[in-house]
Amino acid sequence: MLKIKHTEIQSETALSIYFDGGALEIAQLAEYLRERLSGVVEIIPCQASLFIEFHVLKTNSDQLMKAIRQHLLSFEVNEGNESNQETLELPIYYHPDVAPDLIELARQKKLSIEEVIQIHSEASYTVTSLGFAPGFAYLSGMDSRLAAPRLSSPKTVAKGSLGIADQQTAVYPNQSPGGWVIIGNCPLILFDIDADPITPFKVGTTVRFKPITREEFLAKGGEL
């Protein structure tokens, strides 16, 4: 059962609740609470917490915490069935043309670039949370052989960049500052405010990466 570690009041209309469970459990709890809490504007699951925004004239943080603790008593994590999970396959151009950190990562890990690509693309990943930027999905399941810390100095990261940070991987849906180790690029649009849905990612989605050639990358809209 999920247990609350501590809470933080963010403002008069928002609070964060930190748990001792995993991101997928917290995401399930968010869905569970959305159907049961009144006076709530939004519930956003994060890696280890829930961010809750509420109507100050309809409820307050004390009332919400009391209700959440009560709902936790009946909440059960759904382990799920892999056959029912959505799988999203993303094409990736793994090449120094678009991956400024690929060669250095291979050197540090004492692997060839081909081995890095094989290890990374053969794994199945799970979206554990969305955050940092619109459409940015944190993916768990990366092989520990490729684990790498964030860069010491953030830099401007190109749209579609595929990065690694510790034992997570993710694609930057738009150009932005970032400190992840960049090993490839996805040519697809992963966040579009006018699309439905606006992003293909949601918590629990299984993600696979498919290596593509330079020609395929350009044909799918990629930019060098």
C-alpha positions in Angstrom: 0.0 0.0 0.0 1.2 3.5 -0.8 2.3 5.5 2.2 2.6 9.3 2.5 6.0 10.4 3.4 5.4 14.2 3.7 3.4 17.0 2.1 4.4 20.5 0.9 2.0 23.4 0.6 2.9 25.1 -2.7 0.4 27.9 -2.6 -3.1 28.8 -1.3 -4.5 26.5 -4.1 -1.9 23.8 -4.5 0.0 21.1 -2.6 2.4 18.3 -3.3 2.2 14.9 -1.6 5.3 12.7 -1.5 4.9 8.9 -1.3 7.2 5.9 -0.7 5.9 4.0 -3.8 6.9 3.9 -7.5 5.8 6.3 -10.2 3.3 3.9 -11.8 1.6 3.3 -8.5 1.4 7.1 -8.0 0.0 7.5 -11.5 -2.8 4.9 -10.7 -3.5 6.7 -7.5 -4.0 10.0 -9.4 -6.6 8.4 -11.6 -8.3 6.9 -8.6 -8.5 10.2 -6.8 -9.7 12.2 -9.8 -12.9 10.2 -9.6 -13.4 10.6 -5.9 -12.1 14.0 -4.7 -14.3 17.1 -4.9 -13.1 20.7 -5.3 -10.0 19.6 -7.3 -8.8 21.4 -10.5 -6.1 19.0 -11.5 -4.0 16.1 -10.1 -0.6 15.6 -11.8 1.5 12.5 -11.0 5.2 12.9 -10.8 8.1 10.5 -10.1 7.5 10.3 -6.4 4.7 12.7 -5.7 1.3 14.1 -6.6 0.8 17.8 -7.4 -2.8 18.8 -6.6 -4.4 22.1 -7.6 -7.8 22.8 -5.9 -10.6 25.4 -5.8 -9.9 27.4 -2.6 -13.6 28.3 -2.2 -14.6 24.6 -2.4 -12.0 22.9 -0.2 -8.6 23.4 1.5 -5.4 21.5 2.0 -6.5 20.0 5.4 -9.8 18.7 4.0 -8.0 17.3 1.0 -5.4 15.5 3.0 -8.1 14.0 5.3 -10.0 12.7 2.2 -6.8 11.4 0.5 -5.8 9.5 3.6 -9.2 7.9 3.8 -9.2 6.9 0.1 -5.7 5.4 0.5 -7.2 2.8 2.8 -9.3 1.4 -0.1 -6.8 2.0 -3.0 -5.2 -1.1 -4.5 -2.5 -1.0 -7.1 -3.5 -2.7 -10.4 -0.5 -4.8 -11.5 -2.0 -4.8 -15.0 -1.6 -7.2 -17.9 1.1 -6.6 -20.5 -1.2 -7.7 -23.3 -3.4 -4.8 -22.5 -0.7 -2.2 -22.5 -0.3 0.2 -25.4 3.0 0.0 -27.2 4.4 3.1 -29.0 7.3 2.5 -31.4 9.5 5.6 -32.1 12.0 5.8 -35.0 15.4 7.0 -33.8 18.4 8.1 -35.8 21.3 7.1 -33.5 24.2 9.0 -35.0 26.7 11.8 -34.0 25.1 14.0 -36.7 22.2 14.5 -34.2 23.7 12.9 -31.0 26.5 15.1 -29.6 27.2 12.7 -26.6 27.0 9.4 -28.4 30.7 8.9 -29.0 31.7 10.0 -25.5 29.1 7.7 -23.9 30.4 4.7 -25.9 34.0 5.6 -24.9 33.1 5.9 -21.2 31.2 2.6 -21.2 33.9 0.8 -23.2 31.4 -0.1 -25.9 31.2 0.5 -29.6 28.6 2.9 -30.9 26.8 -0.1 -32.5 26.7 -1.8 -29.1 25.2 1.3 -27.5 22.5 1.4 -30.1 21.7 -2.3 -29.8 21.5 -2.2 -26.0 19.3 0.9 -26.0 17.0 -0.1 -28.8 16.4 -3.7 -27.7 14.9 -2.7 -24.4 11.2 -2.0 -23.6 10.5 1.2 -21.7 7.5 2.3 -19.6 6.2 5.9 -19.3 6.3 6.5 -15.5 5.4 10.2 -15.5 5.1 13.3 -17.7 6.7 16.6 -16.8 9.6 19.1 -17.1 8.1 20.3 -20.4 4.8 19.6 -22.3 5.0 16.1 -23.9 8.2 15.1 -22.0 7.9 11.5 -20.9 10.1 9.9 -18.3 10.8 6.3 -19.3 12.0 3.5 -17.0 13.5 0.2 -18.0 16.8 1.3 -19.4 19.7 -1.2 -19.3 22.1 -0.3 -16.4 25.0 -0.7 -18.8 24.1 2.7 -20.3 23.3 4.6 -17.1 24.9 8.0 -17.2 24.6 11.0 -14.9 23.3 14.3 -16.2 25.8 16.7 -17.8 27.5 19.1 -15.4 26.4 22.1 -17.5 23.0 22.2 -19.3 22.9 23.2 -22.9 20.4 23.9 -25.7 18.9 20.5 -26.8 17.4 20.1 -30.2 13.8 19.1 -30.8 13.4 15.3 -30.9 16.7 14.6 -29.0 16.8 11.3 -27.2 18.6 11.5 -23.9 19.8 9.5 -20.9 19.9 10.6 -17.3 20.9 8.1 -14.7 18.7 5.1 -15.5 16.0 6.9 -17.3 15.6 7.8 -21.0 13.4 10.4 -22.7 12.8 12.3 -25.9 12.7 16.1 -25.8 9.5 17.0 -27.7 10.8 20.6 -28.4 14.0 22.5 -28.3 14.8 23.5 -24.8 17.6 23.7 -22.2 18.6 20.3 -21.0 21.4 18.4 -19.2 20.7 14.8 -20.4 23.2 12.8 -22.4 22.0 12.9 -26.0 22.4 9.7 -28.1 19.9 10.1 -30.9 17.0 12.0 -32.4 13.3 11.2 -33.1 11.9 12.9 -36.2 8.3 12.6 -35.2 6.2 15.4 -33.6 5.6 14.4 -30.0 3.7 17.4 -28.8 1.1 19.3 -30.8 -1.4 21.5 -29.0 -3.8 21.2 -32.0 -3.7 17.4 -32.2 -5.9 14.9 -30.4 -4.2 13.6 -28.3 -1.7 16.4 -28.0 1.0 13.8 -27.1 1.2 10.1 -27.8 2.6 9.5 -24.3 0.6 8.6 -21.2 1.6 7.0 -18.0 1.8 3.2 -18.4 2.5 3.3 -22.2 5.2 0.8 -23.4 7.8 2.5 -25.6 10.2 0.8 -28.1 12.8 2.6 -30.1 13.6 1.5 -33.7 16.9 2.5 -35.2 16.6 4.2 -38.7 19.0 5.4 -41.4 19.9 9.0 -42.2 17.6 8.8 -45.3 14.7 7.5 -43.2 15.3 10.2 -40.6 15.1 13.0 -43.2 12.1 11.5 -45.0 10.2 11.5 -41.7 10.9 15.2 -41.2 14.1 15.1 -39.2 16.5 18.0 -39.4 20.3 17.9 -39.3 
